[in-house]
Amino acid sequence: MSDHSTVAAGDQVGEVDIDKTSKAGWEWFTRFLLINVILCIVGLLLVGALTVWS
């Protein structure tokens, strides 16, 4: 495999850019999961409350 790059030096993506993108993606994903877990718990509590109430 060749060590030569066909991409200009200014167009290359550095590790810092990848880390920022990865960090932003993981932060969004964890927020998404947290919201889903909270909504599921609230939904289950609501179903449980309605079941006991009726």
Short mmCIF file of the C-alpha atoms (twelve columns), coordinates in Angstrom:
data_MODEL
# 
_entry.id   MODEL 
# 
loop_
_atom_site.group_PDB 
_atom_site.id 
_atom_site.type_symbol 
_atom_site.label_atom_id 
_atom_site.label_alt_id 
_atom_site.label_comp_id 
_atom_site.label_asym_id 
_atom_site.label_seq_id 
_atom_site.Cartn_x 
_atom_site.Cartn_y 
_atom_site.Cartn_z 
_atom_site.pdbx_PDB_model_num 
ATOM 1  C CA . MET A 1  0.000   0.000  0.000  1 
ATOM 2  C CA . SER A 2  1.250   3.458  -0.818 1 
ATOM 3  C CA . ASP A 3  1.865   6.147  1.777  1 
ATOM 4  C CA . HIS A 4  0.952   8.901  -0.671 1 
ATOM 5  C CA . SER A 5  -2.221  10.886 -0.143 1 
ATOM 6  C CA . THR A 6  -4.346  12.361 -2.908 1 
ATOM 7  C CA . VAL A 7  -6.141  14.725 -0.508 1 
ATOM 8  C CA . ALA A 8  -4.774  18.210 0.004  1 
ATOM 9  C CA . ALA A 9  -3.320  18.897 3.429  1 
ATOM 10 C CA . GLY A 10 -6.031  21.458 4.237  1 
ATOM 11 C CA . ASP A 11 -8.822  18.997 3.367  1 
ATOM 12 C CA . GLN A 12 -7.683  16.181 5.650  1 
ATOM 13 C CA . VAL A 13 -9.667  15.448 8.787  1 
ATOM 14 C CA . GLY A 14 -7.584  15.475 11.935 1 
ATOM 15 C CA . GLU A 15 -8.047  13.338 15.024 1 
ATOM 16 C CA . VAL A 16 -9.375  16.341 16.930 1 
ATOM 17 C CA . ASP A 17 -12.208 16.785 14.409 1 
ATOM 18 C CA . ILE A 18 -13.098 13.107 14.642 1 
ATOM 19 C CA . ASP A 19 -13.029 13.260 18.429 1 
ATOM 20 C CA . LYS A 20 -15.329 16.305 18.451 1 
ATOM 21 C CA . THR A 21 -17.732 14.640 16.043 1 
ATOM 22 C CA . SER A 22 -17.684 11.372 17.982 1 
ATOM 23 C CA . LYS A 23 -18.184 13.167 21.277 1 
ATOM 24 C CA . ALA A 24 -21.118 15.152 19.903 1 
ATOM 25 C CA . GLY A 25 -22.660 11.974 18.493 1 
ATOM 26 C CA . TRP A 26 -22.325 10.071 21.753 1 
ATOM 27 C CA . GLU A 27 -23.713 12.995 23.748 1 
ATOM 28 C CA . TRP A 28 -26.771 13.094 21.459 1 
ATOM 29 C CA . PHE A 29 -27.190 9.312  21.675 1 
ATOM 30 C CA . THR A 30 -26.971 9.204  25.473 1 
ATOM 31 C CA . ARG A 31 -29.473 12.080 25.739 1 
ATOM 32 C CA . PHE A 32 -31.779 10.208 23.343 1 
ATOM 33 C CA . LEU A 33 -31.511 7.017  25.427 1 
ATOM 34 C CA . LEU A 34 -32.087 8.894  28.675 1 
ATOM 35 C CA . ILE A 35 -35.236 10.542 27.323 1 
ATOM 36 C CA . ASN A 36 -36.523 7.188  26.062 1 
ATOM 37 C CA . VAL A 37 -35.868 5.460  29.382 1 
ATOM 38 C CA . ILE A 38 -37.604 8.248  31.301 1 
ATOM 39 C CA . LEU A 39 -40.609 8.150  28.961 1 
ATOM 40 C CA . CYS A 40 -40.847 4.357  29.284 1 
ATOM 41 C CA . ILE A 41 -40.746 4.580  33.088 1 
ATOM 42 C CA . VAL A 42 -43.409 7.291  33.108 1 
ATOM 43 C CA . GLY A 43 -45.558 5.249  30.729 1 
ATOM 44 C CA . LEU A 44 -45.233 2.112  32.846 1 
ATOM 45 C CA . LEU A 45 -46.030 4.049  36.020 1 
ATOM 46 C CA . LEU A 46 -49.091 5.523  34.326 1 
ATOM 47 C CA . VAL A 47 -50.288 2.098  33.182 1 
ATOM 48 C CA . GLY A 48 -49.642 0.703  36.659 1 
ATOM 49 C CA . ALA A 49 -51.517 3.576  38.315 1 
ATOM 50 C CA . LEU A 50 -54.484 3.164  35.983 1 
ATOM 51 C CA . THR A 51 -54.476 -0.589 36.572 1 
ATOM 52 C CA . VAL A 52 -54.522 -0.213 40.357 1 
ATOM 53 C CA . TRP A 53 -57.034 2.647  40.203 1 
ATOM 54 C CA . SER A 54 -59.542 0.729  38.083 1 
# 
